[in-house]
């Protein structure tokens, strides 16, 4: 709790008792106090905003030696500070349309450090210490509770948003990692396809080359038929031209021979008579 020294009479006064002090002992005098810890002077109602001050450990710590005392963590003080934030938020808001009496009550609450945070205790406290009527105390509490619920909802929304952003960030990271791994696989698949096509071409087999149609075309031009070896040479030239090569490799040639024999047997439009190939009658 903050303590002040009255600069008029020199008496030490707790913050909640400053108002009473200037209504009794220093009545009629302008408020003029100084904080006992930080020695700062306050005039009029300035002292109301002075809620927390430095501790004695901080005050007497040797700053010249680079030492700063660690402020002890006080959970109750943190809760009380949050409570004070709610009161200040209400005073700064235009939402509640505070009457002069209610606004005055909230302003008085700012000068009190130990405001209860439960309804029954709060109403008893403001009734006994601040002489606030019961109906006004209930009205003040309802406003406090409404603002508190708003802050809780806002905090929950912030937490939910932060959680959603964290999940989205993780998913994005996982997606990026998956995409980094995907291209090599895709490339490998393409390369495998190209290798298969190359192997097919190297084997003398091509899905674009119509064996039966080409065989039939060559034989049709010969009314009396064509010798098989001559047919083989003619088709070999057409096939080499199809592959855009001048001469087939040894391996391609062997595969071509096998393919030629197979396709010749499968061609229903052709008839093989010994070494002679002609159109089937």
C-alpha positions, 0 to 999 in steps of 0.5 A: 500500500502507498503511504503519503506524507502531508506537506502541510502538517507532516503527518503520515497518511495511508492512501485511502485516508488522504481524503478523510485527512483533508476533511478533518485535520487539514480541512480547508487546505489544498491537498499537497502530499508526497510519497514516502517511498519515491518522494514525489510530490502530488497536488490536488487529486494527482495522488489518486493515480499513484497506485504502486511505488518502488519497494524498499529493496529497489530504493536502497539498492546500489545502482552504481554497482549495477545491482537492481533488486528483483521485485518480489512477485505478489499475485494479490497485487497483480489481481488488484492491479487488474481490478484497478484497470477495470475501474479505469476502463469504466471511467474512460468508457462512454458505454455505461452513461455513468451518473455523476453519483456513480462516476464519483463512486468509481473515482473514489474506488481508484484511491483504494488499494484493497477493493474486494473482488466478491459481490457480498464483500464489495457491497459491505466494504463500500457501504462501511468504508465509503458510506455508499448506499446499498442500491448504489453499491449494487449498481456499481458492482453490476457495472464492474461485473459486466466490464469484467466479463467483457475483459474475460471474453476478450482474453479468451478470444485472444487466446483462441486466436493465438491458438488458431494462428499457432495451429495454422503456422504448424500446418503451413510449416508441415505443408512447406516441408511436404512440398520440399520433399514432393519435387524430388519424388515428382522428378523421379516419377517423370524421370522414370517415365522418360526412362521407360519411354527411352527403354521402349524406344530402345527396344524398337517398340513405340506406341506411336508407330502403327506396325500393322498399318505400315506393313499393310501399306507397303504390301498393298503397293505390290499387286503380286506381293512382296518378299519378306526380306524386302518388306523387312528392309522397307519397314526398317527404314520407315521405323528408323525415320520414325525414331529420327535416327539414320541407323538402329543400334544392334540392340534396337535391330534385334528388338525390331526383328522380333517385333516385325515377326510378331506383328506380321503374324498378328496382321489379319489383312496380310497373308504369308505364303512361304517367303512372299507376303501379300494381301489376304484374299 
